[in-house]
Amino acid sequence: MKTLTIVKIGGQVLDDEKRKMAFLKDFAALPGAKVLVHGGGKLATQLATQLNFPVQMHEGRRITDADSLRVAVMVYAGWINKTLAATLQAQGQKAIGLSGADAGLIQGVKRPIGEVDFGFVGDVVKEKVNAPLLQSLLEQGIAPIIAPITADASGQLLNTNADTIAAVLAMAMSGFYQVHLVYCFEKSGVLLDENDENSVIPMMDEQFMHRLKEEKRIHSGMLPKLHNCFQALEAGVKEIHICRETQVRHIGKGSFRGTKIGLS
Amino acid sequence: MKTLTIVKIGGQVLDDEKRKMAFLKDFAALPGAKVLVHGGGKLATQLATQLNFPVQMHEGRRITDADSLRVAVMVYAGWINKTLAATLQAQGQKAIGLSGADAGLIQGVKRPIGEVDFGFVGDVVKEKVNAPLLQSLLEQGIAPIIAPITADASGQLLNTNADTIAAVLAMAMSGFYQVHLVYCFEKSGVLLDENDENSVIPMMDEQFMHRLKEEKRIHSGMLPKLHNCFQALEAGVKEIHICRETQVRHIGKGSFRGTKIGLS
């Protein structure tokens, strides 16, 4: 089976023009089939502020009303997605900008209203990925660049977590490829002390995660990312790493540094 | 050779939710391979106004500065493009939202600065269309939905006329398909008297256009559209019509009404 590398790039890297350009150069140079899933960054918040749309939060999580959804679609699936695709094309990497809403690439479901109504937010599962379309693009040497927007069966657009999209895509494609899922962000990996870049945990499994959680050494943003990782491994994804975006140039080499995610 | 129908839909139809939904239903029901090219409409102007970006015009033509470009990409390639794709998907029509910047679908060239600098505006030619990608999507039964944004070889995004994009795509695909290019807008066709919907010109050729131009019976917006049409016919596009968007359900039938464009 061929290898497929799925890279998720976080918003903070995209917000820094110089880091973004260096990352895209490395991504373009990465050999073999590849997919880029991108987050949002501060642009959406900036636009919402400029438009005087209030940003609604619940326990650190954003609530997506109709105005926020429009901003998310415009910024993520519009400006960021097309900028990334055009920049990669210019570097000789064939790249097609898509969202989950395109050709049913990832059909979402609007999150049911529980104690909190998160609004137009989508939940996704690996069974609702259009794998043949991705395969067809990858076989043409085209890298799909995927914005964190999906649509449900009724055509409603939904804001969707980019980490989860990357995991779900990795799971759906692992029947056809040996998938390497790489979460890139602004830190060197999962850190034992989040303020010490020299405390990278080389290998993380569920047991160790639970231990660190008890010791309150893992901050809240990392836990859903790790849950995505364990779920993906159980569904047959070959290899998963969490690392700094500068590591993309070392993928598949001995010089690669980051946190490897493993099953217990 | 199989038939490919390329429909261009104007902004005014998209601005009217009810007309838009009726049009999309008709487009979804259209048999065979098809492409939808969409314009902008008033949403971009609305967003620019909300953001206090001044709209700069020169002789009725918009000048695209960096801010206007960002608005155009967000609205056209983001909100409108993804809304159209998701709505069609929900109607059972496989639809992928793309811009010219994706996988080099249509590589543009920034318009040279002459007497006026139009800013980030793209000119396009049929030789710079990625026809194999379109073919691959069409063969999978997917309708490409194309936003009027392109990128140049350096990765610079460019605002690009949607009528011209439709013509250039029709020309590029006419080597592989019998292409029927249909410009849909809010009028019944090319009118002899622009205030009289009963004055539709059934057939228009270049000679007749020049005559009407001399009599000042064709308004300025129609002339570039007609020039695109004649160029497309000369490049091998099989059939071209200009009509009201409600005619899409009659395409290929005797009940179809509009202006047929022919060579002299």
HADDOCK unambig.tbl for C-alpha pairs under 7 A between the chains (distance, minus, plus):
assign (segid A and resid 50 and name CA) (segid B and resid 51 and name CA) 6.57 0.50 0.50
assign (segid A and resid 51 and name CA) (segid B and resid 50 and name CA) 6.56 0.50 0.50
assign (segid A and resid 51 and name CA) (segid B and resid 51 and name CA) 6.43 0.50 0.50
assign (segid A and resid 70 and name CA) (segid B and resid 79 and name CA) 6.60 0.50 0.50
assign (segid A and resid 73 and name CA) (segid B and resid 78 and name CA) 5.76 0.50 0.50
assign (segid A and resid 73 and name CA) (segid B and resid 79 and name CA) 5.74 0.50 0.50
assign (segid A and resid 74 and name CA) (segid B and resid 74 and name CA) 4.33 0.50 0.50
assign (segid A and resid 74 and name CA) (segid B and resid 75 and name CA) 6.02 0.50 0.50
assign (segid A and resid 74 and name CA) (segid B and resid 78 and name CA) 4.46 0.50 0.50
assign (segid A and resid 74 and name CA) (segid B and resid 79 and name CA) 5.24 0.50 0.50
assign (segid A and resid 75 and name CA) (segid B and resid 74 and name CA) 6.01 0.50 0.50
assign (segid A and resid 77 and name CA) (segid B and resid 78 and name CA) 5.16 0.50 0.50
assign (segid A and resid 78 and name CA) (segid B and resid 73 and name CA) 5.77 0.50 0.50
assign (segid A and resid 78 and name CA) (segid B and resid 74 and name CA) 4.45 0.50 0.50
assign (segid A and resid 78 and name CA) (segid B and resid 77 and name CA) 5.16 0.50 0.50
assign (segid A and resid 78 and name CA) (segid B and resid 78 and name CA) 3.68 0.50 0.50
assign (segid A and resid 79 and name CA) (segid B and resid 70 and name CA) 6.61 0.50 0.50
assign (segid A and resid 79 and name CA) (segid B and resid 73 and name CA) 5.75 0.50 0.50
assign (segid A and resid 79 and name CA) (segid B and resid 74 and name CA) 5.23 0.50 0.50
assign (segid A and resid 82 and name CA) (segid B and resid 101 and name CA) 6.65 0.50 0.50
assign (segid A and resid 85 and name CA) (segid B and resid 101 and name CA) 6.83 0.50 0.50
assign (segid A and resid 85 and name CA) (segid B and resid 102 and name CA) 5.98 0.50 0.50
assign (segid A and resid 86 and name CA) (segid B and resid 101 and name CA) 5.44 0.50 0.50
assign (segid A and resid 86 and name CA) (segid B and resid 102 and name CA) 6.70 0.50 0.50
assign (segid A and resid 86 and name CA) (segid B and resid 151 and name CA) 6.17 0.50 0.50
assign (segid A and resid 86 and name CA) (segid B and resid 155 and name CA) 4.60 0.50 0.50
assign (segid A and resid 87 and name CA) (segid B and resid 155 and name CA) 4.75 0.50 0.50
assign (segid A and resid 89 and name CA) (segid B and resid 103 and name CA) 6.60 0.50 0.50
assign (segid A and resid 89 and name CA) (segid B and resid 104 and name CA) 6.86 0.50 0.50
assign (segid A and resid 89 and name CA) (segid B and resid 155 and name CA) 6.73 0.50 0.50
assign (segid A and resid 90 and name CA) (segid B and resid 153 and name CA) 5.64 0.50 0.50
assign (segid A and resid 90 and name CA) (segid B and resid 154 and name CA) 5.13 0.50 0.50
assign (segid A and resid 90 and name CA) (segid B and resid 155 and name CA) 4.96 0.50 0.50
assign (segid A and resid 94 and name CA) (segid B and resid 103 and name CA) 5.24 0.50 0.50
assign (segid A and resid 95 and name CA) (segid B and resid 102 and name CA) 6.26 0.50 0.50
assign (segid A and resid 95 and name CA) (segid B and resid 103 and name CA) 4.81 0.50 0.50
assign (segid A and resid 96 and name CA) (segid B and resid 102 and name CA) 4.43 0.50 0.50
assign (segid A and resid 96 and name CA) (segid B and resid 103 and name CA) 4.73 0.50 0.50
assign (segid A and resid 97 and name CA) (segid B and resid 102 and name CA) 5.65 0.50 0.50
assign (segid A and resid 101 and name CA) (segid B and resid 82 and name CA) 6.64 0.50 0.50
assign (segid A and resid 101 and name CA) (segid B and resid 85 and name CA) 6.83 0.50 0.50
assign (segid A and resid 101 and name CA) (segid B and resid 86 and name CA) 5.44 0.50 0.50
assign (segid A and resid 102 and name CA) (segid B and resid 85 and name CA) 5.99 0.50 0.50
assign (segid A and resid 102 and name CA) (segid B and resid 86 and name CA) 6.70 0.50 0.50
assign (segid A and resid 102 and name CA) (segid B and resid 95 and name CA) 6.27 0.50 0.50
assign (segid A and resid 102 and name CA) (segid B and resid 96 and name CA) 4.45 0.50 0.50
assign (segid A and resid 102 and name CA) (segid B and resid 97 and name CA) 5.66 0.50 0.50
assign (segid A and resid 103 and name CA) (segid B and resid 89 and name CA) 6.60 0.50 0.50
assign (segid A and resid 103 and name CA) (segid B and resid 94 and name CA) 5.22 0.50 0.50
assign (segid A and resid 103 and name CA) (segid B and resid 95 and name CA) 4.81 0.50 0.50
assign (segid A and resid 103 and name CA) (segid B and resid 96 and name CA) 4.74 0.50 0.50
assign (segid A and resid 104 and name CA) (segid B and resid 89 and name CA) 6.86 0.50 0.50
assign (segid A and resid 151 and name CA) (segid B and resid 86 and name CA) 6.17 0.50 0.50
assign (segid A and resid 153 and name CA) (segid B and resid 90 and name CA) 5.62 0.50 0.50
assign (segid A and resid 154 and name CA) (segid B and resid 90 and name CA) 5.10 0.50 0.50
assign (segid A and resid 155 and name CA) (segid B and resid 86 and name CA) 4.60 0.50 0.50
assign (segid A and resid 155 and name CA) (segid B and resid 87 and name CA) 4.75 0.50 0.50
assign (segid A and resid 155 and name CA) (segid B and resid 89 and name CA) 6.72 0.50 0.50
assign (segid A and resid 155 and name CA) (segid B and resid 90 and name CA) 4.95 0.50 0.50
